[in-house]
Amino acid sequence: MKSVIEARAWAKNVIEMYRRDMQEAREAGDIENAMACAGRISGVQATFYGIYGEPVNFHEPKDSRESH
């Protein structure tokens, strides 16, 4: 199994690809394809969460010194 860092990078790339496809479909008026892309994005996010227990867009906590 991939490390969470490798898997997150892969998932972000796939999601970005689907977002571009969704935007192109919307601009072309192809709502069915846009909705299918949205479903694929949700599927990638749900699968990642199911495997790794955290969201794809999880951000590492900032160093406490940075927040002061």
CHARMM internal coordinates of N, CA and C (Angstrom, degrees):
IC EDIT
DIST 1 N 1 CA 1.4513
DIST 1 CA 1 C 1.5324
ANGL 1 N 1 CA 1 C 108.29
DIST 1 C 2 N 1.3272
ANGL 1 CA 1 C 2 N 114.88
DIHE 1 N 1 CA 1 C 2 N 144.50
DIST 2 N 2 CA 1.4643
ANGL 1 C 2 N 2 CA 120.41
DIHE 1 CA 1 C 2 N 2 CA 179.37
DIST 2 CA 2 C 1.5252
ANGL 2 N 2 CA 2 C 110.21
DIHE 1 C 2 N 2 CA 2 C -69.23
DIST 2 C 3 N 1.3205
ANGL 2 CA 2 C 3 N 115.31
DIHE 2 N 2 CA 2 C 3 N 153.20
DIST 3 N 3 CA 1.4592
ANGL 2 C 3 N 3 CA 118.56
DIHE 2 CA 2 C 3 N 3 CA 172.88
DIST 3 CA 3 C 1.5203
ANGL 3 N 3 CA 3 C 108.03
DIHE 2 C 3 N 3 CA 3 C -67.31
DIST 3 C 4 N 1.3106
ANGL 3 CA 3 C 4 N 116.35
DIHE 3 N 3 CA 3 C 4 N 159.84
DIST 4 N 4 CA 1.4612
ANGL 3 C 4 N 4 CA 120.40
DIHE 3 CA 3 C 4 N 4 CA -179.19
DIST 4 CA 4 C 1.5282
ANGL 4 N 4 CA 4 C 110.71
DIHE 3 C 4 N 4 CA 4 C -61.51
DIST 4 C 5 N 1.3096
ANGL 4 CA 4 C 5 N 118.04
DIHE 4 N 4 CA 4 C 5 N -33.32
DIST 5 N 5 CA 1.4655
ANGL 4 C 5 N 5 CA 121.25
DIHE 4 CA 4 C 5 N 5 CA 179.72
DIST 5 CA 5 C 1.5272
ANGL 5 N 5 CA 5 C 110.53
DIHE 4 C 5 N 5 CA 5 C -68.17
DIST 5 C 6 N 1.3398
ANGL 5 CA 5 C 6 N 116.79
DIHE 5 N 5 CA 5 C 6 N -45.71
DIST 6 N 6 CA 1.4648
ANGL 5 C 6 N 6 CA 120.72
DIHE 5 CA 5 C 6 N 6 CA 177.77
DIST 6 CA 6 C 1.5234
ANGL 6 N 6 CA 6 C 110.95
DIHE 5 C 6 N 6 CA 6 C -63.77
DIST 6 C 7 N 1.3183
ANGL 6 CA 6 C 7 N 115.94
DIHE 6 N 6 CA 6 C 7 N -43.57
DIST 7 N 7 CA 1.4607
ANGL 6 C 7 N 7 CA 120.27
DIHE 6 CA 6 C 7 N 7 CA -178.85
DIST 7 CA 7 C 1.5206
ANGL 7 N 7 CA 7 C 111.31
DIHE 6 C 7 N 7 CA 7 C -65.89
DIST 7 C 8 N 1.3248
ANGL 7 CA 7 C 8 N 117.34
DIHE 7 N 7 CA 7 C 8 N -39.10
DIST 8 N 8 CA 1.4664
ANGL 7 C 8 N 8 CA 120.56
DIHE 7 CA 7 C 8 N 8 CA 178.82
DIST 8 CA 8 C 1.5292
ANGL 8 N 8 CA 8 C 110.14
DIHE 7 C 8 N 8 CA 8 C -63.79
DIST 8 C 9 N 1.3183
ANGL 8 CA 8 C 9 N 117.40
DIHE 8 N 8 CA 8 C 9 N -43.15
DIST 9 N 9 CA 1.4673
ANGL 8 C 9 N 9 CA 120.78
DIHE 8 CA 8 C 9 N 9 CA 178.82
DIST 9 CA 9 C 1.5239
ANGL 9 N 9 CA 9 C 110.08
DIHE 8 C 9 N 9 CA 9 C -61.73
DIST 9 C 10 N 1.3306
ANGL 9 CA 9 C 10 N 117.05
DIHE 9 N 9 CA 9 C 10 N -43.71
DIST 10 N 10 CA 1.4586
ANGL 9 C 10 N 10 CA 120.94
DIHE 9 CA 9 C 10 N 10 CA 178.52
DIST 10 CA 10 C 1.5230
ANGL 10 N 10 CA 10 C 110.19
DIHE 9 C 10 N 10 CA 10 C -62.42
DIST 10 C 11 N 1.3327
ANGL 10 CA 10 C 11 N 116.84
DIHE 10 N 10 CA 10 C 11 N -47.67
DIST 11 N 11 CA 1.4650
ANGL 10 C 11 N 11 CA 120.97
DIHE 10 CA 10 C 11 N 11 CA -178.07
DIST 11 CA 11 C 1.5246
ANGL 11 N 11 CA 11 C 111.13
DIHE 10 C 11 N 11 CA 11 C -61.99
DIST 11 C 12 N 1.3208
ANGL 11 CA 11 C 12 N 117.52
DIHE 11 N 11 CA 11 C 12 N -41.88
DIST 12 N 12 CA 1.4696
ANGL 11 C 12 N 12 CA 120.24
DIHE 11 CA 11 C 12 N 12 CA 178.82
DIST 12 CA 12 C 1.5224
ANGL 12 N 12 CA 12 C 110.97
DIHE 11 C 12 N 12 CA 12 C -62.45
DIST 12 C 13 N 1.3308
ANGL 12 CA 12 C 13 N 117.36
DIHE 12 N 12 CA 12 C 13 N -39.32
DIST 13 N 13 CA 1.4650
ANGL 12 C 13 N 13 CA 120.77
DIHE 12 CA 12 C 13 N 13 CA 177.82
DIST 13 CA 13 C 1.5234
ANGL 13 N 13 CA 13 C 111.48
DIHE 12 C 13 N 13 CA 13 C -64.60
DIST 13 C 14 N 1.3254
ANGL 13 CA 13 C 14 N 116.48
DIHE 13 N 13 CA 13 C 14 N -43.79
DIST 14 N 14 CA 1.4644
ANGL 13 C 14 N 14 CA 120.63
DIHE 13 CA 13 C 14 N 14 CA 179.70
DIST 14 CA 14 C 1.5245
ANGL 14 N 14 CA 14 C 110.14
DIHE 13 C 14 N 14 CA 14 C -65.00
DIST 14 C 15 N 1.3164
ANGL 14 CA 14 C 15 N 117.18
DIHE 14 N 14 CA 14 C 15 N -44.15
DIST 15 N 15 CA 1.4657
ANGL 14 C 15 N 15 CA 121.09
DIHE 14 CA 14 C 15 N 15 CA 179.44
DIST 15 CA 15 C 1.5245
ANGL 15 N 15 CA 15 C 110.12
DIHE 14 C 15 N 15 CA 15 C -61.78
DIST 15 C 16 N 1.3101
ANGL 15 CA 15 C 16 N 117.49
DIHE 15 N 15 CA 15 C 16 N -42.35
DIST 16 N 16 CA 1.4673
ANGL 15 C 16 N 16 CA 120.29
DIHE 15 CA 15 C 16 N 16 CA 178.92
DIST 16 CA 16 C 1.5280
ANGL 16 N 16 CA 16 C 110.81
DIHE 15 C 16 N 16 CA 16 C -62.92
DIST 16 C 17 N 1.3233
ANGL 16 CA 16 C 17 N 117.13
DIHE 16 N 16 CA 16 C 17 N -39.35
DIST 17 N 17 CA 1.4604
ANGL 16 C 17 N 17 CA 120.75
DIHE 16 CA 16 C 17 N 17 CA 177.22
DIST 17 CA 17 C 1.5316
ANGL 17 N 17 CA 17 C 110.32
DIHE 16 C 17 N 17 CA 17 C -61.56
DIST 17 C 18 N 1.3351
ANGL 17 CA 17 C 18 N 116.83
DIHE 17 N 17 CA 17 C 18 N -46.21
DIST 18 N 18 CA 1.4662
ANGL 17 C 18 N 18 CA 120.19
DIHE 17 CA 17 C 18 N 18 CA 178.88
DIST 18 CA 18 C 1.5254
ANGL 18 N 18 CA 18 C 111.44
DIHE 17 C 18 N 18 CA 18 C -65.76
DIST 18 C 19 N 1.3216
ANGL 18 CA 18 C 19 N 117.97
DIHE 18 N 18 CA 18 C 19 N -34.90
DIST 19 N 19 CA 1.4728
ANGL 18 C 19 N 19 CA 120.17
DIHE 18 CA 18 C 19 N 19 CA 177.65
DIST 19 CA 19 C 1.5206
ANGL 19 N 19 CA 19 C 111.07
DIHE 18 C 19 N 19 CA 19 C -64.19
DIST 19 C 20 N 1.3269
ANGL 19 CA 19 C 20 N 116.51
DIHE 19 N 19 CA 19 C 20 N -41.55
DIST 20 N 20 CA 1.4764
ANGL 19 C 20 N 20 CA 119.53
DIHE 19 CA 19 C 20 N 20 CA 176.79
DIST 20 CA 20 C 1.5267
ANGL 20 N 20 CA 20 C 110.40
DIHE 19 C 20 N 20 CA 20 C -62.72
DIST 20 C 21 N 1.3444
ANGL 20 CA 20 C 21 N 115.80
DIHE 20 N 20 CA 20 C 21 N -45.42
DIST 21 N 21 CA 1.4686
ANGL 20 C 21 N 21 CA 119.81
DIHE 20 CA 20 C 21 N 21 CA 178.25
DIST 21 CA 21 C 1.5211
ANGL 21 N 21 CA 21 C 110.94
DIHE 20 C 21 N 21 CA 21 C -60.39
DIST 21 C 22 N 1.3308
ANGL 21 CA 21 C 22 N 116.77
DIHE 21 N 21 CA 21 C 22 N -40.73
DIST 22 N 22 CA 1.4608
ANGL 21 C 22 N 22 CA 121.25
DIHE 21 CA 21 C 22 N 22 CA -179.68
DIST 22 CA 22 C 1.5245
ANGL 22 N 22 CA 22 C 110.27
DIHE 21 C 22 N 22 CA 22 C -64.19
DIST 22 C 23 N 1.3218
ANGL 22 CA 22 C 23 N 116.85
DIHE 22 N 22 CA 22 C 23 N -43.52
DIST 23 N 23 CA 1.4629
ANGL 22 C 23 N 23 CA 120.76
DIHE 22 CA 22 C 23 N 23 CA 179.44
DIST 23 CA 23 C 1.5296
ANGL 23 N 23 CA 23 C 110.71
DIHE 22 C 23 N 23 CA 23 C -63.07
DIST 23 C 24 N 1.3177
ANGL 23 CA 23 C 24 N 117.20
DIHE 23 N 23 CA 23 C 24 N -43.73
DIST 24 N 24 CA 1.4650
ANGL 23 C 24 N 24 CA 120.89
DIHE 23 CA 23 C 24 N 24 CA 178.24
DIST 24 CA 24 C 1.5233
ANGL 24 N 24 CA 24 C 110.79
DIHE 23 C 24 N 24 CA 24 C -61.54
DIST 24 C 25 N 1.3283
ANGL 24 CA 24 C 25 N 116.63
DIHE 24 N 24 CA 24 C 25 N -42.00
DIST 25 N 25 CA 1.4612
ANGL 24 C 25 N 25 CA 120.49
DIHE 24 CA 24 C 25 N 25 CA 179.47
DIST 25 CA 25 C 1.5260
ANGL 25 N 25 CA 25 C 110.62
DIHE 24 C 25 N 25 CA 25 C -64.76
DIST 25 C 26 N 1.3254
ANGL 25 CA 25 C 26 N 116.83
DIHE 25 N 25 CA 25 C 26 N -42.70
DIST 26 N 26 CA 1.4694
ANGL 25 C 26 N 26 CA 120.32
DIHE 25 CA 25 C 26 N 26 CA 177.60
DIST 26 CA 26 C 1.5187
ANGL 26 N 26 CA 26 C 111.22
DIHE 25 C 26 N 26 CA 26 C -59.61
DIST 26 C 27 N 1.3282
ANGL 26 CA 26 C 27 N 115.49
DIHE 26 N 26 CA 26 C 27 N -46.94
DIST 27 N 27 CA 1.4665
ANGL 26 C 27 N 27 CA 119.92
DIHE 26 CA 26 C 27 N 27 CA -179.11
DIST 27 CA 27 C 1.5217
ANGL 27 N 27 CA 27 C 111.94
DIHE 26 C 27 N 27 CA 27 C -63.01
DIST 27 C 28 N 1.3349
ANGL 27 CA 27 C 28 N 116.57
DIHE 27 N 27 CA 27 C 28 N -30.17
DIST 28 N 28 CA 1.4619
ANGL 27 C 28 N 28 CA 121.23
DIHE 27 CA 27 C 28 N 28 CA 178.92
DIST 28 CA 28 C 1.5282
ANGL 28 N 28 CA 28 C 111.84
DIHE 27 C 28 N 28 CA 28 C -85.09
DIST 28 C 29 N 1.3350
ANGL 28 CA 28 C 29 N 116.82
DIHE 28 N 28 CA 28 C 29 N -3.60
DIST 29 N 29 CA 1.4572
ANGL 28 C 29 N 29 CA 120.84
DIHE 28 CA 28 C 29 N 29 CA -179.16
DIST 29 CA 29 C 1.5188
ANGL 29 N 29 CA 29 C 113.92
DIHE 28 C 29 N 29 CA 29 C 79.32
DIST 29 C 30 N 1.3199
ANGL 29 CA 29 C 30 N 117.13
DIHE 29 N 29 CA 29 C 30 N 13.51
DIST 30 N 30 CA 1.4664
ANGL 29 C 30 N 30 CA 122.36
DIHE 29 CA 29 C 30 N 30 CA -179.41
DIST 30 CA 30 C 1.5311
ANGL 30 N 30 CA 30 C 108.96
DIHE 29 C 30 N 30 CA 30 C -92.01
DIST 30 C 31 N 1.3213
ANGL 30 CA 30 C 31 N 115.21
DIHE 30 N 30 CA 30 C 31 N 79.53
DIST 31 N 31 CA 1.4640
ANGL 30 C 31 N 31 CA 120.90
DIHE 30 CA 30 C 31 N 31 CA -174.63
DIST 31 CA 31 C 1.5292
ANGL 31 N 31 CA 31 C 111.84
DIHE 30 C 31 N 31 CA 31 C -65.15
DIST 31 C 32 N 1.3343
ANGL 31 CA 31 C 32 N 117.52
DIHE 31 N 31 CA 31 C 32 N -37.13
DIST 32 N 32 CA 1.4678
ANGL 31 C 32 N 32 CA 119.73
DIHE 31 CA 31 C 32 N 32 CA 179.79
DIST 32 CA 32 C 1.5316
ANGL 32 N 32 CA 32 C 111.18
DIHE 31 C 32 N 32 CA 32 C -60.70
DIST 32 C 33 N 1.3195
ANGL 32 CA 32 C 33 N 116.92
DIHE 32 N 32 CA 32 C 33 N -43.98
DIST 33 N 33 CA 1.4636
ANGL 32 C 33 N 33 CA 120.31
DIHE 32 CA 32 C 33 N 33 CA 178.78
DIST 33 CA 33 C 1.5277
ANGL 33 N 33 CA 33 C 110.70
DIHE 32 C 33 N 33 CA 33 C -67.59
DIST 33 C 34 N 1.3265
ANGL 33 CA 33 C 34 N 117.18
DIHE 33 N 33 CA 33 C 34 N -38.75
DIST 34 N 34 CA 1.4662
ANGL 33 C 34 N 34 CA 120.59
DIHE 33 CA 33 C 34 N 34 CA 177.63
DIST 34 CA 34 C 1.5283
ANGL 34 N 34 CA 34 C 110.28
DIHE 33 C 34 N 34 CA 34 C -61.27
DIST 34 C 35 N 1.3241
ANGL 34 CA 34 C 35 N 116.38
DIHE 34 N 34 CA 34 C 35 N -42.10
DIST 35 N 35 CA 1.4705
ANGL 34 C 35 N 35 CA 119.93
DIHE 34 CA 34 C 35 N 35 CA 178.89
DIST 35 CA 35 C 1.5267
ANGL 35 N 35 CA 35 C 110.96
DIHE 34 C 35 N 35 CA 35 C -67.27
DIST 35 C 36 N 1.3248
ANGL 35 CA 35 C 36 N 117.04
DIHE 35 N 35 CA 35 C 36 N -36.53
DIST 36 N 36 CA 1.4614
ANGL 35 C 36 N 36 CA 120.25
DIHE 35 CA 35 C 36 N 36 CA 177.46
DIST 36 CA 36 C 1.5276
ANGL 36 N 36 CA 36 C 110.37
DIHE 35 C 36 N 36 CA 36 C -63.61
DIST 36 C 37 N 1.3261
ANGL 36 CA 36 C 37 N 116.63
DIHE 36 N 36 CA 36 C 37 N -40.58
DIST 37 N 37 CA 1.4741
ANGL 36 C 37 N 37 CA 120.35
DIHE 36 CA 36 C 37 N 37 CA 177.28
DIST 37 CA 37 C 1.5261
ANGL 37 N 37 CA 37 C 110.80
DIHE 36 C 37 N 37 CA 37 C -63.23
DIST 37 C 38 N 1.3226
ANGL 37 CA 37 C 38 N 116.44
DIHE 37 N 37 CA 37 C 38 N -41.29
DIST 38 N 38 CA 1.4680
ANGL 37 C 38 N 38 CA 120.21
DIHE 37 CA 37 C 38 N 38 CA 178.38
DIST 38 CA 38 C 1.5269
ANGL 38 N 38 CA 38 C 110.14
DIHE 37 C 38 N 38 CA 38 C -61.19
DIST 38 C 39 N 1.3224
ANGL 38 CA 38 C 39 N 116.50
DIHE 38 N 38 CA 38 C 39 N -39.67
DIST 39 N 39 CA 1.4618
ANGL 38 C 39 N 39 CA 120.58
DIHE 38 CA 38 C 39 N 39 CA 177.26
DIST 39 CA 39 C 1.5177
ANGL 39 N 39 CA 39 C 112.15
DIHE 38 C 39 N 39 CA 39 C -64.42
DIST 39 C 40 N 1.3179
ANGL 39 CA 39 C 40 N 116.29
DIHE 39 N 39 CA 39 C 40 N -38.72
DIST 40 N 40 CA 1.4693
ANGL 39 C 40 N 40 CA 119.91
DIHE 39 CA 39 C 40 N 40 CA 177.93
DIST 40 CA 40 C 1.5258
ANGL 40 N 40 CA 40 C 110.97
DIHE 39 C 40 N 40 CA 40 C -65.13
DIST 40 C 41 N 1.3226
ANGL 40 CA 40 C 41 N 116.13
DIHE 40 N 40 CA 40 C 41 N -40.71
DIST 41 N 41 CA 1.4694
ANGL 40 C 41 N 41 CA 120.21
DIHE 40 CA 40 C 41 N 41 CA 177.50
DIST 41 CA 41 C 1.5242
ANGL 41 N 41 CA 41 C 109.68
DIHE 40 C 41 N 41 CA 41 C -60.24
DIST 41 C 42 N 1.3208
ANGL 41 CA 41 C 42 N 116.28
DIHE 41 N 41 CA 41 C 42 N -46.77
DIST 42 N 42 CA 1.4701
ANGL 41 C 42 N 42 CA 120.20
DIHE 41 CA 41 C 42 N 42 CA 178.99
DIST 42 CA 42 C 1.5177
ANGL 42 N 42 CA 42 C 110.95
DIHE 41 C 42 N 42 CA 42 C -60.66
DIST 42 C 43 N 1.3208
ANGL 42 CA 42 C 43 N 116.51
DIHE 42 N 42 CA 42 C 43 N -38.66
DIST 43 N 43 CA 1.4600
ANGL 42 C 43 N 43 CA 120.58
DIHE 42 CA 42 C 43 N 43 CA 179.57
DIST 43 CA 43 C 1.5151
ANGL 43 N 43 CA 43 C 112.39
DIHE 42 C 43 N 43 CA 43 C -64.22
DIST 43 C 44 N 1.3234
ANGL 43 CA 43 C 44 N 116.88
DIHE 43 N 43 CA 43 C 44 N -42.83
DIST 44 N 44 CA 1.4690
ANGL 43 C 44 N 44 CA 120.54
DIHE 43 CA 43 C 44 N 44 CA 178.10
DIST 44 CA 44 C 1.5254
ANGL 44 N 44 CA 44 C 109.47
DIHE 43 C 44 N 44 CA 44 C -63.03
DIST 44 C 45 N 1.3354
ANGL 44 CA 44 C 45 N 116.64
DIHE 44 N 44 CA 44 C 45 N -44.82
DIST 45 N 45 CA 1.4623
ANGL 44 C 45 N 45 CA 120.44
DIHE 44 CA 44 C 45 N 45 CA -179.14
DIST 45 CA 45 C 1.5283
ANGL 45 N 45 CA 45 C 111.13
DIHE 44 C 45 N 45 CA 45 C -63.36
DIST 45 C 46 N 1.3306
ANGL 45 CA 45 C 46 N 117.02
DIHE 45 N 45 CA 45 C 46 N -43.97
DIST 46 N 46 CA 1.4631
ANGL 45 C 46 N 46 CA 120.65
DIHE 45 CA 45 C 46 N 46 CA -178.67
DIST 46 CA 46 C 1.5255
ANGL 46 N 46 CA 46 C 111.48
DIHE 45 C 46 N 46 CA 46 C -67.13
DIST 46 C 47 N 1.3200
ANGL 46 CA 46 C 47 N 116.79
DIHE 46 N 46 CA 46 C 47 N -40.70
DIST 47 N 47 CA 1.4598
ANGL 46 C 47 N 47 CA 120.35
DIHE 46 CA 46 C 47 N 47 CA 179.35
DIST 47 CA 47 C 1.5224
ANGL 47 N 47 CA 47 C 110.81
DIHE 46 C 47 N 47 CA 47 C -64.54
DIST 47 C 48 N 1.3219
ANGL 47 CA 47 C 48 N 116.87
DIHE 47 N 47 CA 47 C 48 N -44.10
DIST 48 N 48 CA 1.4635
ANGL 47 C 48 N 48 CA 120.49
DIHE 47 CA 47 C 48 N 48 CA 178.42
DIST 48 CA 48 C 1.5245
ANGL 48 N 48 CA 48 C 109.83
DIHE 47 C 48 N 48 CA 48 C -59.55
DIST 48 C 49 N 1.3310
ANGL 48 CA 48 C 49 N 116.75
DIHE 48 N 48 CA 48 C 49 N -46.12
DIST 49 N 49 CA 1.4613
ANGL 48 C 49 N 49 CA 120.42
DIHE 48 CA 48 C 49 N 49 CA -179.41
DIST 49 CA 49 C 1.5290
ANGL 49 N 49 CA 49 C 110.38
DIHE 48 C 49 N 49 CA 49 C -63.11
DIST 49 C 50 N 1.3272
ANGL 49 CA 49 C 50 N 116.56
DIHE 49 N 49 CA 49 C 50 N -40.92
DIST 50 N 50 CA 1.4577
ANGL 49 C 50 N 50 CA 120.40
DIHE 49 CA 49 C 50 N 50 CA 179.83
DIST 50 CA 50 C 1.5156
ANGL 50 N 50 CA 50 C 113.05
DIHE 49 C 50 N 50 CA 50 C -63.07
DIST 50 C 51 N 1.3201
ANGL 50 CA 50 C 51 N 116.66
DIHE 50 N 50 CA 50 C 51 N -35.85
DIST 51 N 51 CA 1.4631
ANGL 50 C 51 N 51 CA 120.52
DIHE 50 CA 50 C 51 N 51 CA -178.34
DIST 51 CA 51 C 1.5236
ANGL 51 N 51 CA 51 C 111.75
DIHE 50 C 51 N 51 CA 51 C -83.00
DIST 51 C 52 N 1.3353
ANGL 51 CA 51 C 52 N 116.98
DIHE 51 N 51 CA 51 C 52 N -45.72
DIST 52 N 52 CA 1.4643
ANGL 51 C 52 N 52 CA 120.81
DIHE 51 CA 51 C 52 N 52 CA -171.13
DIST 52 CA 52 C 1.5286
ANGL 52 N 52 CA 52 C 114.31
DIHE 51 C 52 N 52 CA 52 C -103.44
DIST 52 C 53 N 1.3277
ANGL 52 CA 52 C 53 N 118.05
DIHE 52 N 52 CA 52 C 53 N -11.65
DIST 53 N 53 CA 1.4605
ANGL 52 C 53 N 53 CA 121.00
DIHE 52 CA 52 C 53 N 53 CA 176.18
DIST 53 CA 53 C 1.5126
ANGL 53 N 53 CA 53 C 115.10
DIHE 52 C 53 N 53 CA 53 C 74.13
DIST 53 C 54 N 1.3239
ANGL 53 CA 53 C 54 N 117.01
DIHE 53 N 53 CA 53 C 54 N 18.16
DIST 54 N 54 CA 1.4633
ANGL 53 C 54 N 54 CA 120.62
DIHE 53 CA 53 C 54 N 54 CA 176.56
DIST 54 CA 54 C 1.5227
ANGL 54 N 54 CA 54 C 107.72
DIHE 53 C 54 N 54 CA 54 C -150.31
DIST 54 C 55 N 1.3276
ANGL 54 CA 54 C 55 N 116.89
DIHE 54 N 54 CA 54 C 55 N 155.48
DIST 55 N 55 CA 1.4616
ANGL 54 C 55 N 55 CA 119.30
DIHE 54 CA 54 C 55 N 55 CA -178.05
DIST 55 CA 55 C 1.5303
ANGL 55 N 55 CA 55 C 112.32
DIHE 54 C 55 N 55 CA 55 C -70.80
DIST 55 C 56 N 1.3241
ANGL 55 CA 55 C 56 N 115.52
DIHE 55 N 55 CA 55 C 56 N 156.22
DIST 56 N 56 CA 1.4630
ANGL 55 C 56 N 56 CA 121.22
DIHE 55 CA 55 C 56 N 56 CA 178.82
DIST 56 CA 56 C 1.5167
ANGL 56 N 56 CA 56 C 110.52
DIHE 55 C 56 N 56 CA 56 C -58.14
DIST 56 C 57 N 1.3246
ANGL 56 CA 56 C 57 N 117.16
DIHE 56 N 56 CA 56 C 57 N -41.01
DIST 57 N 57 CA 1.4633
ANGL 56 C 57 N 57 CA 120.91
DIHE 56 CA 56 C 57 N 57 CA -174.73
DIST 57 CA 57 C 1.5230
ANGL 57 N 57 CA 57 C 112.60
DIHE 56 C 57 N 57 CA 57 C -88.36
DIST 57 C 58 N 1.3271
ANGL 57 CA 57 C 58 N 117.38
DIHE 57 N 57 CA 57 C 58 N 24.49
DIST 58 N 58 CA 1.4563
ANGL 57 C 58 N 58 CA 122.47
DIHE 57 CA 57 C 58 N 58 CA 178.88
DIST 58 CA 58 C 1.5230
ANGL 58 N 58 CA 58 C 109.78
DIHE 57 C 58 N 58 CA 58 C -61.63
DIST 58 C 59 N 1.3144
ANGL 58 CA 58 C 59 N 116.45
DIHE 58 N 58 CA 58 C 59 N 131.52
DIST 59 N 59 CA 1.4594
ANGL 58 C 59 N 59 CA 121.59
DIHE 58 CA 58 C 59 N 59 CA 178.08
DIST 59 CA 59 C 1.5182
ANGL 59 N 59 CA 59 C 108.80
DIHE 58 C 59 N 59 CA 59 C -108.55
DIST 59 C 60 N 1.3002
ANGL 59 CA 59 C 60 N 115.23
DIHE 59 N 59 CA 59 C 60 N 135.04
DIST 60 N 60 CA 1.4611
ANGL 59 C 60 N 60 CA 119.69
DIHE 59 CA 59 C 60 N 60 CA 177.51
DIST 60 CA 60 C 1.5240
ANGL 60 N 60 CA 60 C 108.86
DIHE 59 C 60 N 60 CA 60 C -61.81
DIST 60 C 61 N 1.3332
ANGL 60 CA 60 C 61 N 117.72
DIHE 60 N 60 CA 60 C 61 N 141.64
DIST 61 N 61 CA 1.4642
ANGL 60 C 61 N 61 CA 119.17
DIHE 60 CA 60 C 61 N 61 CA 178.41
DIST 61 CA 61 C 1.5247
ANGL 61 N 61 CA 61 C 110.70
DIHE 60 C 61 N 61 CA 61 C -61.26
DIST 61 C 62 N 1.3143
ANGL 61 CA 61 C 62 N 115.11
DIHE 61 N 61 CA 61 C 62 N 142.02
DIST 62 N 62 CA 1.4609
ANGL 61 C 62 N 62 CA 119.45
DIHE 61 CA 61 C 62 N 62 CA 178.62
DIST 62 CA 62 C 1.5195
ANGL 62 N 62 CA 62 C 109.50
DIHE 61 C 62 N 62 CA 62 C -71.39
DIST 62 C 63 N 1.2842
ANGL 62 CA 62 C 63 N 114.61
DIHE 62 N 62 CA 62 C 63 N 151.61
DIST 63 N 63 CA 1.4538
ANGL 62 C 63 N 63 CA 121.21
DIHE 62 CA 62 C 63 N 63 CA 174.26
DIST 63 CA 63 C 1.5249
ANGL 63 N 63 CA 63 C 107.46
DIHE 62 C 63 N 63 CA 63 C -61.58
DIST 63 C 64 N 1.3184
ANGL 63 CA 63 C 64 N 117.29
DIHE 63 N 63 CA 63 C 64 N 136.47
DIST 64 N 64 CA 1.4650
ANGL 63 C 64 N 64 CA 120.39
DIHE 63 CA 63 C 64 N 64 CA -176.77
DIST 64 CA 64 C 1.5261
ANGL 64 N 64 CA 64 C 112.11
DIHE 63 C 64 N 64 CA 64 C -58.35
DIST 64 C 65 N 1.3217
ANGL 64 CA 64 C 65 N 117.51
DIHE 64 N 64 CA 64 C 65 N -27.44
DIST 65 N 65 CA 1.4655
ANGL 64 C 65 N 65 CA 120.27
DIHE 64 CA 64 C 65 N 65 CA 178.48
DIST 65 CA 65 C 1.5240
ANGL 65 N 65 CA 65 C 111.31
DIHE 64 C 65 N 65 CA 65 C -68.11
DIST 65 C 66 N 1.3399
ANGL 65 CA 65 C 66 N 117.86
DIHE 65 N 65 CA 65 C 66 N -28.58
DIST 66 N 66 CA 1.4606
ANGL 65 C 66 N 66 CA 120.93
DIHE 65 CA 65 C 66 N 66 CA -179.29
DIST 66 CA 66 C 1.5191
ANGL 66 N 66 CA 66 C 112.57
DIHE 65 C 66 N 66 CA 66 C -73.24
DIST 66 C 67 N 1.3122
ANGL 66 CA 66 C 67 N 117.09
DIHE 66 N 66 CA 66 C 67 N -24.29
DIST 67 N 67 CA 1.4613
ANGL 66 C 67 N 67 CA 119.76
DIHE 66 CA 66 C 67 N 67 CA -175.44
DIST 67 CA 67 C 1.5220
ANGL 67 N 67 CA 67 C 113.30
DIHE 66 C 67 N 67 CA 67 C -84.98
DIST 67 C 68 N 1.3251
ANGL 67 CA 67 C 68 N 118.44
DIHE 67 N 67 CA 67 C 68 N -5.66
DIST 68 N 68 CA 1.4676
ANGL 67 C 68 N 68 CA 120.84
DIHE 67 CA 67 C 68 N 68 CA -179.57
DIST 68 CA 68 C 1.4954
ANGL 68 N 68 CA 68 C 111.50
DIHE 67 C 68 N 68 CA 68 C -90.51
END
COOR INIT
IC SEED 1 N 1 CA 1 C
IC BUILD
